[in-house]
Amino acid sequence: MDGQLILHEDARSGNCYKIRLTAAHLDVPLTRRNYDIMAGETRTPEFLAGVNANGRIPVLQIGDRFLPESNAACFWLADGSHLIPGDRFARADMLRWMFWEQYNHEPNVATLRFWRAFVGEDQLNDAQRSQLAAKKSSGEAALKLMDEQLSRTTWLAGDSFSLADICLYAYTHVAEEGGFDLSAFPNVQRWLSDVARLPGHVPF
């Protein structure tokens, strides 16, 4: 490792949890610094100038360097480890699931969790309220695609547990907080149990 590792996070965020879970599976110690995103603590001049000009978390601080984006931080931690498949195709497939998570899964499953569990549906603006049905439909489609994949394979990419599983576990296992019914996806439920039983697992 390249110096002390500091995770700038809001502990309630699944994107931050991904990094903690990756580090736990690798037995890598992290120093944690918590920010309350609901209170605007990632929008202060100090945070914007010193941690991430984009005003978002998580950020993994590696010595005096700062790496935003949760899946990039997970990849940095796991590079060269058993969490990244050795087979070239399986490695690319792992990345495919990680990209898909940020483009198809997280914007729907995680956003509905945030809106319903933290903001409160009665506090949403008209634009957000108008998106509820579409995000529910898109989130269910994402969970269905995962369920179909997991009906054929034990893990999402390759023959073993990888970063693809970590990055998709983070928001899937709390999807019901956003109004999703996981009982409709039995293969996803099996996979969630398998992940939670692995040595090194830490709860949200």
Secondary structure, DSSP 8 states (H G I E B T S, - for coil): --S-EEEEE-TT-HHHHHHHHHHHHHT---EEEE--GGGTTTSSHHHHHHT-TT--S-EEEETTEEEESHHHHHHHHHTTSTTS-SSHHHHHHHHHHHHHIIIIIIIIIIHHHIIIIII-GGG--HHHHHTHHHHHHHHHHHHHHHHHHHTT-SSSSTTS--HHHHHHHHHHTTGGGGT--GGG-HHHHHHHHHHHTSTT----
